Each structure stands twice: as C-alpha cells, then as structure tokens.
C-alpha cells in the first residue's frame, strides 16, 4: 500500500516537472511573433508554471508522508 502511495507521489512530481518544462518552453518563445510559432499570450504559460509548482510541492508532501508512515511502521515492528 505505501509503495503505491509513494509511486503516486513520484508520478505527481514528474507530471509537475513536465508541466513546468512545457510552460517554460512557451515562455522562452515570448519574443517570437505568433505567426512564426511564438505564443499568442503569456498568461496561460505563467499560470501553468504556478500550477506545476503546486503539483510538485503537493506530490513531495505525499512522498514525505508515505516515508514518515513507513518509518513509523518500521519503528513499531522493530
């Protein structure tokens, strides 16, 4: 059970980093005109940056909680 919770946390961190990378790529294209492949606006990529950060932070807390719970279980068994 804890292993699957840990996997969910790690997966969430990866999704958050992917989201951060995608939106960062869009932001780096800010000075490219939309006709040449640049973004039409920067609000969405900037919001995506914030959401990616929150995703990583929340997933890290899931991992930390799973780790703490596992440590408690090991302490109880020993």
PyMOL Python script that loads the backbone (N, CA, C, O; Angstrom):
from pymol import cmd

cmd.read_pdbstr("""\
ATOM      1  N   UNK A   1       0.822  -1.191   0.000  1.00  0.00           N
ATOM      2  CA  UNK A   1       0.000   0.000   0.000  1.00  0.00           C
ATOM      3  C   UNK A   1       0.870   1.261   0.000  1.00  0.00           C
ATOM      4  O   UNK A   1       0.644   2.170  -0.799  1.00  0.00           O
ATOM      5  N   UNK A   2       1.856   1.317   0.887  1.00  0.00           N
ATOM      6  CA  UNK A   2       2.712   2.509   0.940  1.00  0.00           C
ATOM      7  C   UNK A   2       3.529   2.663  -0.332  1.00  0.00           C
ATOM      8  O   UNK A   2       3.831   3.773  -0.770  1.00  0.00           O
ATOM      9  N   UNK A   3       3.883   1.513  -0.918  1.00  0.00           N
ATOM     10  CA  UNK A   3       4.626   1.571  -2.175  1.00  0.00           C
ATOM     11  C   UNK A   3       3.821   2.242  -3.266  1.00  0.00           C
ATOM     12  O   UNK A   3       4.357   3.033  -4.042  1.00  0.00           O
ATOM     13  N   UNK A   4       2.529   1.929  -3.331  1.00  0.00           N
ATOM     14  CA  UNK A   4       1.695   2.546  -4.360  1.00  0.00           C
ATOM     15  C   UNK A   4       1.495   4.037  -4.077  1.00  0.00           C
ATOM     16  O   UNK A   4       1.433   4.841  -5.007  1.00  0.00           O
ATOM     17  N   UNK A   5       1.394   4.407  -2.799  1.00  0.00           N
ATOM     18  CA  UNK A   5       1.273   5.826  -2.448  1.00  0.00           C
ATOM     19  C   UNK A   5       2.554   6.553  -2.838  1.00  0.00           C
ATOM     20  O   UNK A   5       2.506   7.667  -3.360  1.00  0.00           O
ATOM     21  N   UNK A   6       3.684   5.933  -2.588  1.00  0.00           N
ATOM     22  CA  UNK A   6       4.966   6.526  -2.958  1.00  0.00           C
ATOM     23  C   UNK A   6       5.046   6.687  -4.481  1.00  0.00           C
ATOM     24  O   UNK A   6       5.523   7.709  -4.974  1.00  0.00           O
ATOM     25  N   UNK A   7       4.580   5.681  -5.220  1.00  0.00           N
ATOM     26  CA  UNK A   7       4.586   5.766  -6.683  1.00  0.00           C
ATOM     27  C   UNK A   7       3.693   6.896  -7.183  1.00  0.00           C
ATOM     28  O   UNK A   7       4.048   7.592  -8.134  1.00  0.00           O
ATOM     29  N   UNK A   8       2.539   7.082  -6.549  1.00  0.00           N
ATOM     30  CA  UNK A   8       1.652   8.180  -6.918  1.00  0.00           C
ATOM     31  C   UNK A   8       2.354   9.521  -6.686  1.00  0.00           C
ATOM     32  O   UNK A   8       2.255  10.427  -7.513  1.00  0.00           O
ATOM     33  N   UNK A   9       3.051   9.643  -5.580  1.00  0.00           N
ATOM     34  CA  UNK A   9       3.784  10.877  -5.289  1.00  0.00           C
ATOM     35  C   UNK A   9       4.874  11.148  -6.308  1.00  0.00           C
ATOM     36  O   UNK A   9       5.017  12.271  -6.790  1.00  0.00           O
ATOM     37  N   UNK A  10       5.633  10.131  -6.632  1.00  0.00           N
ATOM     38  CA  UNK A  10       6.721  10.285  -7.613  1.00  0.00           C
ATOM     39  C   UNK A  10       6.139  10.632  -8.982  1.00  0.00           C
ATOM     40  O   UNK A  10       6.671  11.487  -9.690  1.00  0.00           O
ATOM     41  N   UNK A  11       5.060   9.976  -9.344  1.00  0.00           N
ATOM     42  CA  UNK A  11       4.392  10.264 -10.616  1.00  0.00           C
ATOM     43  C   UNK A  11       3.891  11.711 -10.652  1.00  0.00           C
ATOM     44  O   UNK A  11       3.993  12.386 -11.676  1.00  0.00           O
ATOM     45  N   UNK A  12       3.357  12.174  -9.537  1.00  0.00           N
ATOM     46  CA  UNK A  12       2.894  13.556  -9.453  1.00  0.00           C
ATOM     47  C   UNK A  12       4.025  14.552  -9.601  1.00  0.00           C
ATOM     48  O   UNK A  12       3.871  15.577 -10.264  1.00  0.00           O
ATOM     49  N   UNK A  13       5.155  14.260  -8.992  1.00  0.00           N
ATOM     50  CA  UNK A  13       6.326  15.135  -9.135  1.00  0.00           C
ATOM     51  C   UNK A  13       6.744  15.187 -10.602  1.00  0.00           C
ATOM     52  O   UNK A  13       7.045  16.258 -11.129  1.00  0.00           O
ATOM     53  N   UNK A  14       6.763  14.043 -11.252  1.00  0.00           N
ATOM     54  CA  UNK A  14       7.158  14.002 -12.664  1.00  0.00           C
ATOM     55  C   UNK A  14       6.185  14.800 -13.532  1.00  0.00           C
ATOM     56  O   UNK A  14       6.608  15.540 -14.420  1.00  0.00           O
ATOM     57  N   UNK A  15       4.877  14.652 -13.276  1.00  0.00           N
ATOM     58  CA  UNK A  15       3.886  15.417 -14.039  1.00  0.00           C
ATOM     59  C   UNK A  15       4.074  16.924 -13.805  1.00  0.00           C
ATOM     60  O   UNK A  15       3.957  17.721 -14.736  1.00  0.00           O
ATOM     61  N   UNK A  16       4.362  17.298 -12.577  1.00  0.00           N
ATOM     62  CA  UNK A  16       4.597  18.715 -12.274  1.00  0.00           C
ATOM     63  C   UNK A  16       5.804  19.261 -13.010  1.00  0.00           C
ATOM     64  O   UNK A  16       5.754  20.362 -13.559  1.00  0.00           O
ATOM     65  N   UNK A  17       6.890  18.497 -13.025  1.00  0.00           N
ATOM     66  CA  UNK A  17       8.085  18.933 -13.750  1.00  0.00           C
ATOM     67  C   UNK A  17       7.825  19.003 -15.245  1.00  0.00           C
ATOM     68  O   UNK A  17       8.310  19.912 -15.918  1.00  0.00           O
ATOM     69  N   UNK A  18       7.064  18.051 -15.771  1.00  0.00           N
ATOM     70  CA  UNK A  18       6.722  18.087 -17.195  1.00  0.00           C
ATOM     71  C   UNK A  18       5.925  19.351 -17.521  1.00  0.00           C
ATOM     72  O   UNK A  18       6.170  20.008 -18.533  1.00  0.00           O
ATOM     73  N   UNK A  19       4.979  19.679 -16.659  1.00  0.00           N
ATOM     74  CA  UNK A  19       4.167  20.875 -16.842  1.00  0.00           C
ATOM     75  C   UNK A  19       5.048  22.129 -16.784  1.00  0.00           C
ATOM     76  O   UNK A  19       4.881  23.049 -17.585  1.00  0.00           O
ATOM     77  N   UNK A  20       5.977  22.158 -15.840  1.00  0.00           N
ATOM     78  CA  UNK A  20       6.900  23.290 -15.738  1.00  0.00           C
ATOM     79  C   UNK A  20       7.755  23.424 -16.994  1.00  0.00           C
ATOM     80  O   UNK A  20       7.962  24.532 -17.489  1.00  0.00           O
ATOM     81  N   UNK A  21       8.246  22.315 -17.505  1.00  0.00           N
ATOM     82  CA  UNK A  21       9.086  22.351 -18.708  1.00  0.00           C
ATOM     83  C   UNK A  21       8.312  22.819 -19.932  1.00  0.00           C
ATOM     84  O   UNK A  21       8.810  23.630 -20.713  1.00  0.00           O
ATOM     85  N   UNK A  22       7.080  22.305 -20.103  1.00  0.00           N
ATOM     86  CA  UNK A  22       6.270  22.715 -21.263  1.00  0.00           C
ATOM     87  C   UNK A  22       5.981  24.218 -21.226  1.00  0.00           C
ATOM     88  O   UNK A  22       6.139  24.913 -22.230  1.00  0.00           O
ATOM     89  N   UNK A  23       5.561  24.706 -20.071  1.00  0.00           N
ATOM     90  CA  UNK A  23       5.212  26.122 -19.979  1.00  0.00           C
ATOM     91  C   UNK A  23       6.460  27.005 -20.078  1.00  0.00           C
ATOM     92  O   UNK A  23       6.399  28.105 -20.626  1.00  0.00           O
ATOM     93  N   UNK A  24       7.576  26.529 -19.556  1.00  0.00           N
ATOM     94  CA  UNK A  24       8.821  27.302 -19.676  1.00  0.00           C
ATOM     95  C   UNK A  24       9.233  27.433 -21.139  1.00  0.00           C
ATOM     96  O   UNK A  24       9.728  28.479 -21.559  1.00  0.00           O
ATOM     97  N   UNK A  25       9.031  26.384 -21.902  1.00  0.00           N
ATOM     98  CA  UNK A  25       9.341  26.436 -23.341  1.00  0.00           C
ATOM     99  C   UNK A  25       8.478  27.494 -24.032  1.00  0.00           C
ATOM    100  O   UNK A  25       8.962  28.224 -24.897  1.00  0.00           O
ATOM    101  N   UNK A  26       7.212  27.575 -23.654  1.00  0.00           N
ATOM    102  CA  UNK A  26       6.332  28.586 -24.242  1.00  0.00           C
ATOM    103  C   UNK A  26       6.771  29.990 -23.843  1.00  0.00           C
ATOM    104  O   UNK A  26       6.731  30.912 -24.658  1.00  0.00           O
ATOM    105  N   UNK A  27       7.183  30.148 -22.608  1.00  0.00           N
ATOM    106  CA  UNK A  27       7.617  31.466 -22.135  1.00  0.00           C
ATOM    107  C   UNK A  27       8.894  31.900 -22.847  1.00  0.00           C
ATOM    108  O   UNK A  27       9.062  33.083 -23.147  1.00  0.00           O
ATOM    109  N   UNK A  28       9.790  30.964 -23.119  1.00  0.00           N
ATOM    110  CA  UNK A  28      11.039  31.326 -23.807  1.00  0.00           C
ATOM    111  C   UNK A  28      10.788  31.780 -25.242  1.00  0.00           C
ATOM    112  O   UNK A  28      11.634  32.444 -25.840  1.00  0.00           O
ATOM    113  N   UNK A  29       9.643  31.428 -25.788  1.00  0.00           N
ATOM    114  CA  UNK A  29       9.297  31.841 -27.149  1.00  0.00           C
ATOM    115  C   UNK A  29       8.558  33.181 -27.174  1.00  0.00           C
ATOM    116  O   UNK A  29       8.000  33.557 -28.205  1.00  0.00           O
ATOM    117  N   UNK A  30       8.549  33.897 -26.062  1.00  0.00           N
ATOM    118  CA  UNK A  30       7.764  35.126 -25.931  1.00  0.00           C
ATOM    119  C   UNK A  30       8.135  36.194 -26.949  1.00  0.00           C
ATOM    120  O   UNK A  30       7.269  36.960 -27.373  1.00  0.00           O
ATOM    121  N   UNK A  31       9.377  36.264 -27.343  1.00  0.00           N
ATOM    122  CA  UNK A  31       9.778  37.315 -28.285  1.00  0.00           C
ATOM    123  C   UNK A  31       9.661  36.876 -29.746  1.00  0.00           C
ATOM    124  O   UNK A  31      10.054  37.610 -30.652  1.00  0.00           O
ATOM    125  N   UNK A  32       9.119  35.677 -29.970  1.00  0.00           N
ATOM    126  CA  UNK A  32       8.885  35.192 -31.332  1.00  0.00           C
ATOM    127  C   UNK A  32       7.445  35.545 -31.705  1.00  0.00           C
ATOM    128  O   UNK A  32       6.524  35.234 -30.951  1.00  0.00           O
ATOM    129  N   UNK A  33       7.239  36.181 -32.838  1.00  0.00           N
ATOM    130  CA  UNK A  33       5.874  36.532 -33.235  1.00  0.00           C
ATOM    131  C   UNK A  33       4.995  35.276 -33.387  1.00  0.00           C
ATOM    132  O   UNK A  33       5.488  34.226 -33.800  1.00  0.00           O
ATOM    133  N   UNK A  34       3.708  35.378 -33.059  1.00  0.00           N
ATOM    134  CA  UNK A  34       2.812  34.226 -33.198  1.00  0.00           C
ATOM    135  C   UNK A  34       2.798  33.636 -34.607  1.00  0.00           C
ATOM    136  O   UNK A  34       2.637  32.427 -34.774  1.00  0.00           O
ATOM    137  N   UNK A  35       2.965  34.477 -35.608  1.00  0.00           N
ATOM    138  CA  UNK A  35       2.983  33.994 -36.992  1.00  0.00           C
ATOM    139  C   UNK A  35       4.175  33.075 -37.250  1.00  0.00           C
ATOM    140  O   UNK A  35       4.154  32.269 -38.181  1.00  0.00           O
ATOM    141  N   UNK A  36       5.210  33.198 -36.426  1.00  0.00           N
ATOM    142  CA  UNK A  36       6.404  32.365 -36.589  1.00  0.00           C
ATOM    143  C   UNK A  36       6.490  31.269 -35.529  1.00  0.00           C
ATOM    144  O   UNK A  36       7.552  30.679 -35.326  1.00  0.00           O
ATOM    145  N   UNK A  37       5.383  31.000 -34.860  1.00  0.00           N
ATOM    146  CA  UNK A  37       5.357  29.904 -33.891  1.00  0.00           C
ATOM    147  C   UNK A  37       5.427  30.312 -32.436  1.00  0.00           C
ATOM    148  O   UNK A  37       5.438  29.453 -31.554  1.00  0.00           O
ATOM    149  N   UNK A  38       5.473  31.599 -32.170  1.00  0.00           N
ATOM    150  CA  UNK A  38       5.506  32.080 -30.795  1.00  0.00           C
ATOM    151  C   UNK A  38       4.122  32.016 -30.166  1.00  0.00           C
ATOM    152  O   UNK A  38       3.126  31.849 -30.870  1.00  0.00           O
ATOM    153  N   UNK A  39       4.055  32.147 -28.860  1.00  0.00           N
ATOM    154  CA  UNK A  39       2.758  32.075 -28.175  1.00  0.00           C
ATOM    155  C   UNK A  39       1.909  33.315 -28.458  1.00  0.00           C
ATOM    156  O   UNK A  39       2.435  34.408 -28.669  1.00  0.00           O
ATOM    157  N   UNK A  40       0.575  33.125 -28.458  1.00  0.00           N
ATOM    158  CA  UNK A  40      -0.339  34.249 -28.652  1.00  0.00           C
ATOM    159  C   UNK A  40      -0.375  35.133 -27.405  1.00  0.00           C
ATOM    160  O   UNK A  40      -0.535  36.350 -27.499  1.00  0.00           O
ATOM    161  N   UNK A  41      -0.226  34.510 -26.245  1.00  0.00           N
ATOM    162  CA  UNK A  41      -0.249  35.233 -24.974  1.00  0.00           C
ATOM    163  C   UNK A  41       0.596  34.467 -23.957  1.00  0.00           C
ATOM    164  O   UNK A  41       0.928  33.301 -24.167  1.00  0.00           O
ATOM    165  N   UNK A  42       0.938  35.130 -22.860  1.00  0.00           N
ATOM    166  CA  UNK A  42       1.808  34.510 -21.861  1.00  0.00           C
ATOM    167  C   UNK A  42       1.097  34.198 -20.552  1.00  0.00           C
ATOM    168  O   UNK A  42       1.695  33.618 -19.646  1.00  0.00           O
ATOM    169  N   UNK A  43      -0.167  34.573 -20.444  1.00  0.00           N
ATOM    170  CA  UNK A  43      -0.874  34.338 -19.193  1.00  0.00           C
ATOM    171  C   UNK A  43      -0.986  32.840 -18.906  1.00  0.00           C
ATOM    172  O   UNK A  43      -0.689  32.396 -17.797  1.00  0.00           O
ATOM    173  N   UNK A  44      -1.408  32.073 -19.889  1.00  0.00           N
ATOM    174  CA  UNK A  44      -1.581  30.623 -19.671  1.00  0.00           C
ATOM    175  C   UNK A  44      -0.284  29.931 -19.263  1.00  0.00           C
ATOM    176  O   UNK A  44      -0.286  29.179 -18.288  1.00  0.00           O
ATOM    177  N   UNK A  45       0.834  30.158 -19.979  1.00  0.00           N
ATOM    178  CA  UNK A  45       2.076  29.511 -19.546  1.00  0.00           C
ATOM    179  C   UNK A  45       2.519  29.930 -18.142  1.00  0.00           C
ATOM    180  O   UNK A  45       3.098  29.130 -17.407  1.00  0.00           O
ATOM    181  N   UNK A  46       2.248  31.177 -17.775  1.00  0.00           N
ATOM    182  CA  UNK A  46       2.643  31.629 -16.443  1.00  0.00           C
ATOM    183  C   UNK A  46       1.771  30.972 -15.369  1.00  0.00           C
ATOM    184  O   UNK A  46       2.265  30.611 -14.300  1.00  0.00           O
ATOM    185  N   UNK A  47       0.487  30.821 -15.653  1.00  0.00           N
ATOM    186  CA  UNK A  47      -0.399  30.113 -14.726  1.00  0.00           C
ATOM    187  C   UNK A  47       0.020  28.650 -14.639  1.00  0.00           C
ATOM    188  O   UNK A  47       0.010  28.063 -13.557  1.00  0.00           O
ATOM    189  N   UNK A  48       0.387  28.061 -15.773  1.00  0.00           N
ATOM    190  CA  UNK A  48       0.858  26.677 -15.788  1.00  0.00           C
ATOM    191  C   UNK A  48       2.115  26.511 -14.938  1.00  0.00           C
ATOM    192  O   UNK A  48       2.305  25.470 -14.310  1.00  0.00           O
ATOM    193  N   UNK A  49       2.969  27.525 -14.914  1.00  0.00           N
ATOM    194  CA  UNK A  49       4.156  27.488 -14.054  1.00  0.00           C
ATOM    195  C   UNK A  49       3.753  27.389 -12.588  1.00  0.00           C
ATOM    196  O   UNK A  49       4.312  26.594 -11.832  1.00  0.00           O
ATOM    197  N   UNK A  50       2.786  28.197 -12.198  1.00  0.00           N
ATOM    198  CA  UNK A  50       2.325  28.161 -10.809  1.00  0.00           C
ATOM    199  C   UNK A  50       1.680  26.818 -10.472  1.00  0.00           C
ATOM    200  O   UNK A  50       1.908  26.261  -9.399  1.00  0.00           O
ATOM    201  N   UNK A  51       0.869  26.305 -11.407  1.00  0.00           N
ATOM    202  CA  UNK A  51       0.214  25.019 -11.169  1.00  0.00           C
ATOM    203  C   UNK A  51       1.235  23.881 -11.111  1.00  0.00           C
ATOM    204  O   UNK A  51       1.102  22.969 -10.295  1.00  0.00           O
ATOM    205  N   UNK A  52       2.244  23.934 -11.969  1.00  0.00           N
ATOM    206  CA  UNK A  52       3.295  22.915 -11.938  1.00  0.00           C
ATOM    207  C   UNK A  52       4.040  22.927 -10.615  1.00  0.00           C
ATOM    208  O   UNK A  52       4.357  21.874 -10.063  1.00  0.00           O
ATOM    209  N   UNK A  53       4.317  24.113 -10.111  1.00  0.00           N
ATOM    210  CA  UNK A  53       4.997  24.251  -8.820  1.00  0.00           C
ATOM    211  C   UNK A  53       4.147  23.655  -7.702  1.00  0.00           C
ATOM    212  O   UNK A  53       4.650  22.923  -6.850  1.00  0.00           O
ATOM    213  N   UNK A  54       2.853  23.977  -7.714  1.00  0.00           N
ATOM    214  CA  UNK A  54       1.949  23.436  -6.689  1.00  0.00           C
ATOM    215  C   UNK A  54       1.867  21.916  -6.793  1.00  0.00           C
ATOM    216  O   UNK A  54       1.838  21.227  -5.774  1.00  0.00           O
ATOM    217  N   UNK A  55       1.830  21.386  -8.024  1.00  0.00           N
ATOM    218  CA  UNK A  55       1.782  19.934  -8.237  1.00  0.00           C
ATOM    219  C   UNK A  55       3.015  19.259  -7.636  1.00  0.00           C
ATOM    220  O   UNK A  55       2.902  18.236  -6.959  1.00  0.00           O
ATOM    221  N   UNK A  56       4.183  19.834  -7.885  1.00  0.00           N
ATOM    222  CA  UNK A  56       5.423  19.263  -7.347  1.00  0.00           C
ATOM    223  C   UNK A  56       5.432  19.331  -5.818  1.00  0.00           C
ATOM    224  O   UNK A  56       5.800  18.362  -5.155  1.00  0.00           O
ATOM    225  N   UNK A  57       5.030  20.466  -5.265  1.00  0.00           N
ATOM    226  CA  UNK A  57       5.016  20.610  -3.808  1.00  0.00           C
ATOM    227  C   UNK A  57       4.040  19.636  -3.148  1.00  0.00           C
ATOM    228  O   UNK A  57       4.372  19.010  -2.142  1.00  0.00           O
ATOM    229  N   UNK A  58       2.849  19.510  -3.707  1.00  0.00           N
ATOM    230  CA  UNK A  58       1.849  18.605  -3.135  1.00  0.00           C
ATOM    231  C   UNK A  58       2.312  17.157  -3.235  1.00  0.00           C
ATOM    232  O   UNK A  58       2.149  16.384  -2.291  1.00  0.00           O
ATOM    233  N   UNK A  59       2.882  16.792  -4.368  1.00  0.00           N
ATOM    234  CA  UNK A  59       3.358  15.425  -4.545  1.00  0.00           C
ATOM    235  C   UNK A  59       4.537  15.123  -3.624  1.00  0.00           C
ATOM    236  O   UNK A  59       4.668  14.006  -3.124  1.00  0.00           O
ATOM    237  N   UNK A  60       5.387  16.113  -3.402  1.00  0.00           N
ATOM    238  CA  UNK A  60       6.505  15.929  -2.470  1.00  0.00           C
ATOM    239  C   UNK A  60       5.984  15.679  -1.054  1.00  0.00           C
ATOM    240  O   UNK A  60       6.567  14.895  -0.305  1.00  0.00           O
ATOM    241  N   UNK A  61       4.888  16.343  -0.690  1.00  0.00           N
ATOM    242  CA  UNK A  61       4.288  16.111   0.626  1.00  0.00           C
ATOM    243  C   UNK A  61       3.710  14.705   0.730  1.00  0.00           C
ATOM    244  O   UNK A  61       3.775  14.079   1.788  1.00  0.00           O
ATOM    245  N   UNK A  62       3.140  14.206  -0.376  1.00  0.00           N
ATOM    246  CA  UNK A  62       2.643  12.822  -0.393  1.00  0.00           C
ATOM    247  C   UNK A  62       3.802  11.859  -0.157  1.00  0.00           C
ATOM    248  O   UNK A  62       3.689  10.926   0.637  1.00  0.00           O
ATOM    249  N   UNK A  63       4.912  12.090  -0.847  1.00  0.00           N
ATOM    250  CA  UNK A  63       6.094  11.231  -0.683  1.00  0.00           C
ATOM    251  C   UNK A  63       6.609  11.306   0.751  1.00  0.00           C
ATOM    252  O   UNK A  63       6.928  10.279   1.351  1.00  0.00           O
ATOM    253  N   UNK A  64       6.693  12.510   1.299  1.00  0.00           N
ATOM    254  CA  UNK A  64       7.183  12.677   2.668  1.00  0.00           C
ATOM    255  C   UNK A  64       6.282  11.970   3.664  1.00  0.00           C
ATOM    256  O   UNK A  64       6.771  11.316   4.586  1.00  0.00           O
ATOM    257  N   UNK A  65       4.969  12.092   3.491  1.00  0.00           N
ATOM    258  CA  UNK A  65       4.025  11.434   4.399  1.00  0.00           C
ATOM    259  C   UNK A  65       4.146   9.918   4.302  1.00  0.00           C
ATOM    260  O   UNK A  65       4.132   9.231   5.323  1.00  0.00           O
ATOM    261  N   UNK A  66       4.263   9.393   3.092  1.00  0.00           N
ATOM    262  CA  UNK A  66       4.430   7.947   2.916  1.00  0.00           C
ATOM    263  C   UNK A  66       5.728   7.480   3.569  1.00  0.00           C
ATOM    264  O   UNK A  66       5.770   6.425   4.202  1.00  0.00           O
ATOM    265  N   UNK A  67       6.783   8.273   3.411  1.00  0.00           N
ATOM    266  CA  UNK A  67       8.068   7.930   4.014  1.00  0.00           C
ATOM    267  C   UNK A  67       7.992   7.949   5.538  1.00  0.00           C
ATOM    268  O   UNK A  67       8.512   7.056   6.207  1.00  0.00           O
ATOM    269  N   UNK A  68       7.336   8.982   6.079  1.00  0.00           N
ATOM    270  CA  UNK A  68       7.181   9.075   7.535  1.00  0.00           C
ATOM    271  C   UNK A  68       6.361   7.910   8.074  1.00  0.00           C
ATOM    272  O   UNK A  68       6.688   7.343   9.116  1.00  0.00           O
ATOM    273  N   UNK A  69       5.295   7.555   7.361  1.00  0.00           N
ATOM    274  CA  UNK A  69       4.443   6.437   7.781  1.00  0.00           C
ATOM    275  C   UNK A  69       5.219   5.133   7.740  1.00  0.00           C
ATOM    276  O   UNK A  69       5.114   4.314   8.653  1.00  0.00           O
ATOM    277  N   UNK A  70       5.992   4.941   6.693  1.00  0.00           N
ATOM    278  CA  UNK A  70       6.800   3.732   6.594  1.00  0.00           C
ATOM    279  C   UNK A  70       7.808   3.681   7.730  1.00  0.00           C
ATOM    280  O   UNK A  70       8.022   2.625   8.326  1.00  0.00           O
ATOM    281  N   UNK A  71       8.430   4.819   8.034  1.00  0.00           N
ATOM    282  CA  UNK A  71       9.385   4.866   9.144  1.00  0.00           C
ATOM    283  C   UNK A  71       8.719   4.533  10.468  1.00  0.00           C
ATOM    284  O   UNK A  71       9.308   3.840  11.298  1.00  0.00           O
ATOM    285  N   UNK A  72       7.506   5.014  10.677  1.00  0.00           N
ATOM    286  CA  UNK A  72       6.772   4.713  11.895  1.00  0.00           C
ATOM    287  C   UNK A  72       6.446   3.226  11.977  1.00  0.00           C
ATOM    288  O   UNK A  72       6.575   2.614  13.037  1.00  0.00           O
ATOM    289  N   UNK A  73       6.029   2.655  10.865  1.00  0.00           N
ATOM    290  CA  UNK A  73       5.710   1.217  10.844  1.00  0.00           C
ATOM    291  C   UNK A  73       6.935   0.373  11.135  1.00  0.00           C
ATOM    292  O   UNK A  73       6.853  -0.625  11.852  1.00  0.00           O
ATOM    293  N   UNK A  74       8.070   0.770  10.582  1.00  0.00           N
ATOM    294  CA  UNK A  74       9.307   0.026  10.821  1.00  0.00           C
ATOM    295  C   UNK A  74       9.690   0.149  12.299  1.00  0.00           C
ATOM    296  O   UNK A  74      10.109  -0.836  12.907  1.00  0.00           O
ATOM    297  N   UNK A  75       9.552   1.336  12.882  1.00  0.00           N
ATOM    298  CA  UNK A  75       9.861   1.529  14.296  1.00  0.00           C
ATOM    299  C   UNK A  75       8.976   0.659  15.183  1.00  0.00           C
ATOM    300  O   UNK A  75       9.441   0.106  16.180  1.00  0.00           O
ATOM    301  N   UNK A  76       7.718   0.540  14.823  1.00  0.00           N
ATOM    302  CA  UNK A  76       6.779  -0.263  15.614  1.00  0.00           C
ATOM    303  C   UNK A  76       7.142  -1.734  15.532  1.00  0.00           C
ATOM    304  O   UNK A  76       7.064  -2.442  16.536  1.00  0.00           O
ATOM    305  N   UNK A  77       7.541  -2.213  14.351  1.00  0.00           N
ATOM    306  CA  UNK A  77       7.861  -3.624  14.165  1.00  0.00           C
ATOM    307  C   UNK A  77       9.162  -4.007  14.847  1.00  0.00           C
ATOM    308  O   UNK A  77       9.301  -5.143  15.301  1.00  0.00           O
ATOM    309  N   UNK A  78      10.100  -3.108  14.930  1.00  0.00           N
ATOM    310  CA  UNK A  78      11.417  -3.414  15.490  1.00  0.00           C
ATOM    311  C   UNK A  78      11.346  -3.382  16.953  1.00  0.00           C
ATOM    312  O   UNK A  78      12.351  -3.612  17.625  1.00  0.00           O
TER     313      UNK A  78
END
""", "prot")
cmd.dss("prot")
cmd.show_as("cartoon", "prot")
cmd.util.cbc("prot")
cmd.orient("prot")
